[in-house]
Amino acid sequence: GQVVSFEWSGCVPAERVAPALGPLLPPDLAATHSEAAPEGFHAQFSAVAKTYAYLCYAARHPAPLLRHRALHVPPAFDPERAAAALAPFTGTHDFSAFENAGSSPRDPVKTIHAFTLELHPPFFVFLVTGSGFLYRQVRNMAGAAVEAGLGKTDAQGVARALESRDRSLGGPTLPAHGLYMVRVFYDPDSVRHEFAPWAVAQ
């Protein structure tokens, strides 16, 4: 889940901060654990990899109760075609074609350690782990995969988009409501262990 870091000079022990926060948080947030961090630790900049999920479901009609939780796609969606389109993303590439236009300048070269599609009919979830991500990169990559599942592109089309570095070839940006952060990695050894050969110490 999400990790946050902050400086604390109060008298409450670090391990009791999370329970103390509970009554102060809105109902859609929960602090589950707290501990003292090493000197210099930063929740964002100390991360060496992150895993995101994008949740979709295939159905004839949209489900109103899922409208803020998952993306609806037509039942014609082919998960095998979508899964095949994920392969070109794995490895180290320039992901300019999958960064939204007008984003702040950042190094577009990122490493994708793993990109998979899990099926739980009628739901399916894209899981991607990478060294870091450009603005809306995960939603854009998942958008290309959904397009593949609907027969609008394929693995070769994804590879061409990557090579072109042209955002107009990178597929649609999926809405934010299907995106979830799953895990943040802070230990390079754990990344290497889980995702070799693509995992590289940062």
CYANA upper distance limits for C-alpha pairs under 8 A (distance plus 0.5 A):
  1 GLY  CA    181 MET  CA      6.61
  1 GLY  CA    182 VAL  CA      5.58
  1 GLY  CA    183 ARG  CA      5.69
  1 GLY  CA    184 VAL  CA      7.69
  2 GLN  CA    181 MET  CA      7.19
  2 GLN  CA    182 VAL  CA      8.05
  2 GLN  CA    183 ARG  CA      7.64
  2 GLN  CA    184 VAL  CA      7.86
  3 VAL  CA     43 ALA  CA      6.41
  3 VAL  CA    184 VAL  CA      7.96
  4 VAL  CA     43 ALA  CA      5.79
  4 VAL  CA     44 GLN  CA      8.36
  5 SER  CA     41 PHE  CA      8.22
  5 SER  CA     42 HIS  CA      6.57
  5 SER  CA     43 ALA  CA      5.81
 12 VAL  CA     16 ARG  CA      6.96
 12 VAL  CA     17 VAL  CA      7.10
 13 PRO  CA     17 VAL  CA      7.24
 14 ALA  CA     34 SER  CA      6.54
 14 ALA  CA     35 GLU  CA      5.49
 14 ALA  CA     36 ALA  CA      6.07
 15 GLU  CA     33 HIS  CA      7.61
 15 GLU  CA     34 SER  CA      5.46
 15 GLU  CA     35 GLU  CA      5.45
 15 GLU  CA     36 ALA  CA      8.01
 16 ARG  CA     20 ALA  CA      6.76
 16 ARG  CA     34 SER  CA      7.47
 17 VAL  CA     21 LEU  CA      6.68
 17 VAL  CA     34 SER  CA      6.62
 18 ALA  CA     22 GLY  CA      7.13
 18 ALA  CA     31 ALA  CA      5.61
 18 ALA  CA     32 THR  CA      6.59
 18 ALA  CA     33 HIS  CA      6.01
 18 ALA  CA     34 SER  CA      5.81
 19 PRO  CA     31 ALA  CA      7.54
 19 PRO  CA     32 THR  CA      7.95
 19 PRO  CA     33 HIS  CA      8.36
 20 ALA  CA     24 LEU  CA      8.42
 21 LEU  CA     25 LEU  CA      6.91
 21 LEU  CA     31 ALA  CA      7.30
 22 GLY  CA     30 ALA  CA      6.94
 22 GLY  CA     31 ALA  CA      6.88
 25 LEU  CA     29 LEU  CA      6.61
 25 LEU  CA     30 ALA  CA      7.44
 37 ALA  CA     41 PHE  CA      6.78
 41 PHE  CA     46 SER  CA      6.63
 42 HIS  CA     46 SER  CA      5.70
 42 HIS  CA     47 ALA  CA      8.42
 43 ALA  CA     47 ALA  CA      7.16
 46 SER  CA    186 TYR  CA      6.83
 47 ALA  CA    184 VAL  CA      6.99
 47 ALA  CA    185 PHE  CA      6.19
 47 ALA  CA    186 TYR  CA      5.27
 48 VAL  CA    131 SER  CA      6.27
 48 VAL  CA    132 GLY  CA      8.07
 48 VAL  CA    184 VAL  CA      8.34
 48 VAL  CA    185 PHE  CA      6.19
 48 VAL  CA    186 TYR  CA      5.91
 48 VAL  CA    187 ASP  CA      7.48
 48 VAL  CA    188 PRO  CA      6.87
 48 VAL  CA    201 ALA  CA      8.09
 48 VAL  CA    202 GLN  CA      6.59
 49 ALA  CA    129 THR  CA      7.23
 49 ALA  CA    130 GLY  CA      5.87
 49 ALA  CA    131 SER  CA      4.73
 49 ALA  CA    132 GLY  CA      6.54
 49 ALA  CA    184 VAL  CA      6.58
 49 ALA  CA    185 PHE  CA      5.50
 49 ALA  CA    186 TYR  CA      7.62
 49 ALA  CA    191 VAL  CA      7.79
 50 LYS  CA    129 THR  CA      5.97
 50 LYS  CA    130 GLY  CA      6.21
 50 LYS  CA    131 SER  CA      7.05
 50 LYS  CA    132 GLY  CA      7.14
 50 LYS  CA    181 MET  CA      8.27
 50 LYS  CA    182 VAL  CA      8.22
 50 LYS  CA    183 ARG  CA      6.24
 50 LYS  CA    184 VAL  CA      4.98
 50 LYS  CA    185 PHE  CA      6.41
 51 THR  CA    127 LEU  CA      7.39
 51 THR  CA    128 VAL  CA      5.99
 51 THR  CA    129 THR  CA      4.67
 51 THR  CA    130 GLY  CA      7.18
 51 THR  CA    181 MET  CA      6.77
 51 THR  CA    182 VAL  CA      5.89
 51 THR  CA    183 ARG  CA      5.54
 51 THR  CA    184 VAL  CA      6.90
 52 TYR  CA    127 LEU  CA      6.33
 52 TYR  CA    128 VAL  CA      5.96
 52 TYR  CA    129 THR  CA      7.01
 52 TYR  CA    138 VAL  CA      8.09
 52 TYR  CA    179 LEU  CA      7.57
 52 TYR  CA    180 TYR  CA      6.16
 52 TYR  CA    181 MET  CA      4.99
 52 TYR  CA    182 VAL  CA      5.75
 52 TYR  CA    183 ARG  CA      7.61
 53 ALA  CA    125 VAL  CA      6.83
 53 ALA  CA    126 PHE  CA      5.95
 53 ALA  CA    127 LEU  CA      5.07
 53 ALA  CA    128 VAL  CA      7.02
 53 ALA  CA    178 GLY  CA      8.42
 53 ALA  CA    179 LEU  CA      6.34
 53 ALA  CA    180 TYR  CA      5.61
 53 ALA  CA    181 MET  CA      6.78
 53 ALA  CA    182 VAL  CA      6.94
 54 TYR  CA     70 ALA  CA      8.28
 54 TYR  CA    125 VAL  CA      5.98
 54 TYR  CA    126 PHE  CA      5.56
 54 TYR  CA    127 LEU  CA      7.19
 54 TYR  CA    139 ARG  CA      8.12
 54 TYR  CA    142 ALA  CA      7.74
 54 TYR  CA    178 GLY  CA      5.63
 54 TYR  CA    179 LEU  CA      5.04
 54 TYR  CA    180 TYR  CA      6.74
 55 LEU  CA     69 ARG  CA      8.14
 55 LEU  CA     70 ALA  CA      5.59
 55 LEU  CA     71 LEU  CA      6.94
 55 LEU  CA    123 PHE  CA      7.70
 55 LEU  CA    124 PHE  CA      6.66
 55 LEU  CA    125 VAL  CA      5.03
 55 LEU  CA    126 PHE  CA      7.11
 55 LEU  CA    178 GLY  CA      5.41
 55 LEU  CA    179 LEU  CA      7.10
 55 LEU  CA    180 TYR  CA      8.45
 56 CYS  CA     70 ALA  CA      5.48
 56 CYS  CA     71 LEU  CA      4.92
 56 CYS  CA     72 HIS  CA      6.36
 56 CYS  CA     73 VAL  CA      7.55
 56 CYS  CA    123 PHE  CA      6.21
 56 CYS  CA    124 PHE  CA      5.92
 56 CYS  CA    125 VAL  CA      6.57
 56 CYS  CA    178 GLY  CA      7.22
 57 TYR  CA     70 ALA  CA      7.31
 57 TYR  CA     71 LEU  CA      6.73
 57 TYR  CA     72 HIS  CA      5.73
 57 TYR  CA     73 VAL  CA      6.65
 57 TYR  CA    121 PRO  CA      8.04
 57 TYR  CA    122 PRO  CA      5.82
 57 TYR  CA    123 PHE  CA      4.63
 57 TYR  CA    124 PHE  CA      6.40
 58 ALA  CA     72 HIS  CA      6.47
 58 ALA  CA     73 VAL  CA      5.37
 58 ALA  CA     74 PRO  CA      5.96
 58 ALA  CA     75 PRO  CA      5.44
 58 ALA  CA     76 ALA  CA      8.44
 58 ALA  CA     77 PHE  CA      7.31
 58 ALA  CA    121 PRO  CA      8.37
 58 ALA  CA    122 PRO  CA      5.99
 58 ALA  CA    123 PHE  CA      7.04
 59 ALA  CA     72 HIS  CA      7.46
 59 ALA  CA     73 VAL  CA      7.06
 59 ALA  CA     74 PRO  CA      6.15
 59 ALA  CA     75 PRO  CA      5.50
 59 ALA  CA    122 PRO  CA      7.47
 60 ARG  CA     74 PRO  CA      6.37
 60 ARG  CA     75 PRO  CA      6.25
 61 HIS  CA     74 PRO  CA      8.30
 62 PRO  CA     66 LEU  CA      8.38
 62 PRO  CA     67 ARG  CA      8.10
 62 PRO  CA     72 HIS  CA      6.30
 63 ALA  CA     67 ARG  CA      7.12
 63 ALA  CA     72 HIS  CA      8.30
 66 LEU  CA     70 ALA  CA      6.24
 66 LEU  CA     71 LEU  CA      8.44
 67 ARG  CA     71 LEU  CA      7.74
 67 ARG  CA     72 HIS  CA      8.48
 67 ARG  CA    177 HIS  CA      8.29
 68 HIS  CA    177 HIS  CA      5.79
 68 HIS  CA    178 GLY  CA      8.00
 69 ARG  CA    177 HIS  CA      5.91
 69 ARG  CA    178 GLY  CA      6.01
 70 ALA  CA    177 HIS  CA      6.58
 70 ALA  CA    178 GLY  CA      4.81
 70 ALA  CA    179 LEU  CA      8.45
 71 LEU  CA    175 PRO  CA      8.06
 71 LEU  CA    177 HIS  CA      7.77
 71 LEU  CA    178 GLY  CA      6.19
 73 VAL  CA     77 PHE  CA      7.28
 76 ALA  CA    150 LEU  CA      7.14
 77 PHE  CA    146 VAL  CA      8.19
 77 PHE  CA    149 GLY  CA      5.53
 77 PHE  CA    150 LEU  CA      5.50
 78 ASP  CA     82 ALA  CA      6.97
 78 ASP  CA    149 GLY  CA      5.06
 78 ASP  CA    150 LEU  CA      6.88
 78 ASP  CA    151 GLY  CA      8.43
 79 PRO  CA     83 ALA  CA      6.48
 79 PRO  CA    117 LEU  CA      8.31
 79 PRO  CA    149 GLY  CA      6.25
 80 GLU  CA     84 ALA  CA      6.68
 80 GLU  CA    149 GLY  CA      7.75
 81 ARG  CA     85 ALA  CA      6.94
 81 ARG  CA    148 ALA  CA      6.33
 81 ARG  CA    149 GLY  CA      5.48
 81 ARG  CA    151 GLY  CA      8.09
 81 ARG  CA    154 ASP  CA      7.53
 82 ALA  CA     86 LEU  CA      7.40
 82 ALA  CA    117 LEU  CA      8.40
 82 ALA  CA    145 ALA  CA      5.38
 82 ALA  CA    146 VAL  CA      6.52
 82 ALA  CA    147 GLU  CA      8.09
 82 ALA  CA    148 ALA  CA      5.56
 82 ALA  CA    149 GLY  CA      4.76
 82 ALA  CA    150 LEU  CA      8.50
 82 ALA  CA    154 ASP  CA      8.22
 83 ALA  CA     87 ALA  CA      8.07
 83 ALA  CA    116 THR  CA      7.28
 83 ALA  CA    117 LEU  CA      6.31
 83 ALA  CA    145 ALA  CA      7.73
 83 ALA  CA    149 GLY  CA      8.46
 84 ALA  CA    154 ASP  CA      8.00
 84 ALA  CA    155 ALA  CA      6.62
 85 ALA  CA    144 ALA  CA      8.38
 85 ALA  CA    145 ALA  CA      6.27
 85 ALA  CA    148 ALA  CA      6.94
 85 ALA  CA    154 ASP  CA      5.98
 85 ALA  CA    155 ALA  CA      4.49
 85 ALA  CA    156 GLN  CA      8.24
 85 ALA  CA    158 VAL  CA      7.15
 86 LEU  CA     90 THR  CA      7.88
 86 LEU  CA    115 PHE  CA      6.69
 86 LEU  CA    116 THR  CA      7.45
 86 LEU  CA    145 ALA  CA      7.05
 86 LEU  CA    155 ALA  CA      7.52
 87 ALA  CA    115 PHE  CA      7.95
 87 ALA  CA    155 ALA  CA      7.60
 88 PRO  CA    155 ALA  CA      7.06
 88 PRO  CA    158 VAL  CA      7.15
 88 PRO  CA    159 ALA  CA      6.11
 89 PHE  CA     93 HIS  CA      8.19
 89 PHE  CA    112 ILE  CA      7.12
 89 PHE  CA    115 PHE  CA      7.88
 89 PHE  CA    158 VAL  CA      8.39
 89 PHE  CA    159 ALA  CA      8.28
 90 THR  CA    111 THR  CA      7.82
 90 THR  CA    112 ILE  CA      5.46
 90 THR  CA    113 HIS  CA      6.59
 90 THR  CA    114 ALA  CA      6.58
 90 THR  CA    115 PHE  CA      7.15
 90 THR  CA    198 TRP  CA      8.48
 91 GLY  CA    111 THR  CA      5.82
 91 GLY  CA    112 ILE  CA      5.67
 91 GLY  CA    113 HIS  CA      6.78
 91 GLY  CA    198 TRP  CA      6.46
 92 THR  CA    109 VAL  CA      7.24
 92 THR  CA    110 LYS  CA      6.09
 92 THR  CA    111 THR  CA      4.64
 92 THR  CA    112 ILE  CA      6.87
 92 THR  CA    198 TRP  CA      8.45
 93 HIS  CA    108 PRO  CA      8.49
 93 HIS  CA    109 VAL  CA      5.88
 93 HIS  CA    110 LYS  CA      6.37
 93 HIS  CA    111 THR  CA      7.04
 93 HIS  CA    162 LEU  CA      7.98
 94 ASP  CA    108 PRO  CA      5.69
 94 ASP  CA    109 VAL  CA      4.73
 94 ASP  CA    110 LYS  CA      7.05
 94 ASP  CA    162 LEU  CA      7.42
 94 ASP  CA    163 GLU  CA      8.39
 94 ASP  CA    165 ARG  CA      7.60
 95 PHE  CA     99 GLU  CA      7.16
 95 PHE  CA    108 PRO  CA      5.86
 95 PHE  CA    109 VAL  CA      6.60
 95 PHE  CA    110 LYS  CA      7.41
 95 PHE  CA    134 LEU  CA      8.29
 95 PHE  CA    137 GLN  CA      8.34
 95 PHE  CA    162 LEU  CA      6.74
 95 PHE  CA    165 ARG  CA      7.23
 96 SER  CA    108 PRO  CA      6.10
 96 SER  CA    162 LEU  CA      7.98
 96 SER  CA    165 ARG  CA      5.37
 96 SER  CA    166 ASP  CA      7.21
 96 SER  CA    167 ARG  CA      7.11
 97 ALA  CA    161 ALA  CA      6.63
 97 ALA  CA    162 LEU  CA      6.39
 97 ALA  CA    164 SER  CA      7.59
 97 ALA  CA    165 ARG  CA      4.84
 97 ALA  CA    166 ASP  CA      5.07
 97 ALA  CA    167 ARG  CA      4.39
 97 ALA  CA    168 SER  CA      7.67
 97 ALA  CA    169 LEU  CA      7.17
 97 ALA  CA    170 GLY  CA      5.56
 98 PHE  CA    134 LEU  CA      8.38
 98 PHE  CA    136 ARG  CA      8.14
 98 PHE  CA    137 GLN  CA      5.74
 98 PHE  CA    140 ASN  CA      6.01
 98 PHE  CA    141 MET  CA      6.86
 98 PHE  CA    162 LEU  CA      8.32
 98 PHE  CA    165 ARG  CA      8.47
 98 PHE  CA    167 ARG  CA      6.44
 98 PHE  CA    170 GLY  CA      5.88
 98 PHE  CA    171 GLY  CA      8.25
 99 GLU  CA    103 SER  CA      7.80
 99 GLU  CA    134 LEU  CA      6.22
 99 GLU  CA    135 TYR  CA      6.15
 99 GLU  CA    136 ARG  CA      6.61
 99 GLU  CA    137 GLN  CA      5.71
 99 GLU  CA    140 ASN  CA      7.78
 99 GLU  CA    167 ARG  CA      7.30
100 ASN  CA    135 TYR  CA      6.78
100 ASN  CA    136 ARG  CA      6.80
100 ASN  CA    137 GLN  CA      7.93
100 ASN  CA    167 ARG  CA      7.54
101 ALA  CA    167 ARG  CA      7.45
103 SER  CA    135 TYR  CA      7.15
106 ARG  CA    134 LEU  CA      8.00
108 PRO  CA    134 LEU  CA      7.38
110 LYS  CA    130 GLY  CA      7.75
110 LYS  CA    131 SER  CA      6.75
110 LYS  CA    132 GLY  CA      6.74
110 LYS  CA    133 PHE  CA      7.34
111 THR  CA    130 GLY  CA      6.03
111 THR  CA    131 SER  CA      5.87
111 THR  CA    132 GLY  CA      7.81
111 THR  CA    198 TRP  CA      7.91
111 THR  CA    199 ALA  CA      8.49
112 ILE  CA    128 VAL  CA      7.81
112 ILE  CA    129 THR  CA      6.48
112 ILE  CA    130 GLY  CA      4.68
112 ILE  CA    131 SER  CA      7.04
112 ILE  CA    198 TRP  CA      7.93
113 HIS  CA    128 VAL  CA      8.17
113 HIS  CA    129 THR  CA      6.01
113 HIS  CA    130 GLY  CA      5.79
113 HIS  CA    131 SER  CA      8.00
113 HIS  CA    195 PHE  CA      6.23
113 HIS  CA    196 ALA  CA      8.21
113 HIS  CA    198 TRP  CA      5.73
113 HIS  CA    199 ALA  CA      6.43
114 ALA  CA    127 LEU  CA      8.25
114 ALA  CA    128 VAL  CA      6.12
114 ALA  CA    129 THR  CA      5.80
114 ALA  CA    130 GLY  CA      7.62
114 ALA  CA    195 PHE  CA      7.34
115 PHE  CA    126 PHE  CA      7.63
115 PHE  CA    127 LEU  CA      6.14
115 PHE  CA    128 VAL  CA      4.81
115 PHE  CA    129 THR  CA      7.04
116 THR  CA    126 PHE  CA      6.27
116 THR  CA    127 LEU  CA      5.80
116 THR  CA    128 VAL  CA      7.03
117 LEU  CA    124 PHE  CA      7.36
117 LEU  CA    125 VAL  CA      6.20
117 LEU  CA    126 PHE  CA      5.10
117 LEU  CA    127 LEU  CA      6.81
118 GLU  CA    124 PHE  CA      6.08
118 GLU  CA    125 VAL  CA      5.76
118 GLU  CA    126 PHE  CA      6.97
118 GLU  CA    127 LEU  CA      8.12
119 LEU  CA    123 PHE  CA      6.84
119 LEU  CA    124 PHE  CA      4.97
119 LEU  CA    125 VAL  CA      7.13
120 HIS  CA    124 PHE  CA      6.00
120 HIS  CA    125 VAL  CA      8.49
126 PHE  CA    142 ALA  CA      7.51
128 VAL  CA    138 VAL  CA      8.18
133 PHE  CA    137 GLN  CA      6.41
133 PHE  CA    138 VAL  CA      7.63
136 ARG  CA    140 ASN  CA      6.62
136 ARG  CA    173 THR  CA      7.85
137 GLN  CA    141 MET  CA      6.57
138 VAL  CA    142 ALA  CA      6.57
139 ARG  CA    143 GLY  CA      6.45
139 ARG  CA    173 THR  CA      5.96
139 ARG  CA    174 LEU  CA      5.62
139 ARG  CA    175 PRO  CA      7.79
139 ARG  CA    176 ALA  CA      7.92
139 ARG  CA    179 LEU  CA      7.91
140 ASN  CA    144 ALA  CA      6.86
140 ASN  CA    170 GLY  CA      7.47
140 ASN  CA    171 GLY  CA      6.79
140 ASN  CA    172 PRO  CA      6.39
140 ASN  CA    173 THR  CA      5.05
140 ASN  CA    174 LEU  CA      6.87
141 MET  CA    145 ALA  CA      6.91
141 MET  CA    170 GLY  CA      8.02
141 MET  CA    171 GLY  CA      7.90
142 ALA  CA    146 VAL  CA      6.65
142 ALA  CA    174 LEU  CA      7.64
143 GLY  CA    147 GLU  CA      6.69
143 GLY  CA    171 GLY  CA      6.26
143 GLY  CA    172 PRO  CA      5.62
143 GLY  CA    173 THR  CA      6.16
143 GLY  CA    174 LEU  CA      5.91
144 ALA  CA    148 ALA  CA      6.78
144 ALA  CA    153 THR  CA      7.98
144 ALA  CA    158 VAL  CA      7.61
144 ALA  CA    170 GLY  CA      7.06
144 ALA  CA    171 GLY  CA      5.13
144 ALA  CA    172 PRO  CA      7.03
145 ALA  CA    149 GLY  CA      6.77
145 ALA  CA    154 ASP  CA      8.47
146 VAL  CA    150 LEU  CA      6.83
147 GLU  CA    151 GLY  CA      6.84
147 GLU  CA    152 LYS  CA      5.61
147 GLU  CA    153 THR  CA      6.38
147 GLU  CA    171 GLY  CA      7.75
148 ALA  CA    152 LYS  CA      5.90
148 ALA  CA    153 THR  CA      5.02
148 ALA  CA    154 ASP  CA      5.46
148 ALA  CA    155 ALA  CA      8.18
153 THR  CA    157 GLY  CA      6.13
153 THR  CA    158 VAL  CA      7.92
154 ASP  CA    158 VAL  CA      6.90
155 ALA  CA    159 ALA  CA      6.71
156 GLN  CA    160 ARG  CA      6.66
157 GLY  CA    161 ALA  CA      6.69
158 VAL  CA    162 LEU  CA      6.77
158 VAL  CA    170 GLY  CA      7.68
159 ALA  CA    163 GLU  CA      6.75
160 ARG  CA    164 SER  CA      6.52
161 ALA  CA    165 ARG  CA      6.76
161 ALA  CA    166 ASP  CA      6.99
161 ALA  CA    167 ARG  CA      8.27
161 ALA  CA    169 LEU  CA      5.72
161 ALA  CA    170 GLY  CA      5.99
162 LEU  CA    166 ASP  CA      8.23
162 LEU  CA    170 GLY  CA      8.00
164 SER  CA    169 LEU  CA      8.36
166 ASP  CA    170 GLY  CA      7.39
167 ARG  CA    171 GLY  CA      8.31
185 PHE  CA    190 SER  CA      8.07
185 PHE  CA    191 VAL  CA      7.54
187 ASP  CA    191 VAL  CA      7.31
188 PRO  CA    192 ARG  CA      6.77
188 PRO  CA    200 VAL  CA      7.87
188 PRO  CA    201 ALA  CA      5.63
188 PRO  CA    202 GLN  CA      7.46
189 ASP  CA    193 HIS  CA      6.57
189 ASP  CA    201 ALA  CA      7.94
190 SER  CA    194 GLU  CA      6.68
191 VAL  CA    195 PHE  CA      6.31
191 VAL  CA    196 ALA  CA      8.16
191 VAL  CA    199 ALA  CA      6.33
191 VAL  CA    200 VAL  CA      8.19
191 VAL  CA    201 ALA  CA      8.48
192 ARG  CA    196 ALA  CA      5.64
192 ARG  CA    197 PRO  CA      7.88
192 ARG  CA    198 TRP  CA      8.19
192 ARG  CA    199 ALA  CA      5.17
192 ARG  CA    200 VAL  CA      6.89
192 ARG  CA    201 ALA  CA      7.92
193 HIS  CA    199 ALA  CA      8.48
195 PHE  CA    199 ALA  CA      5.91
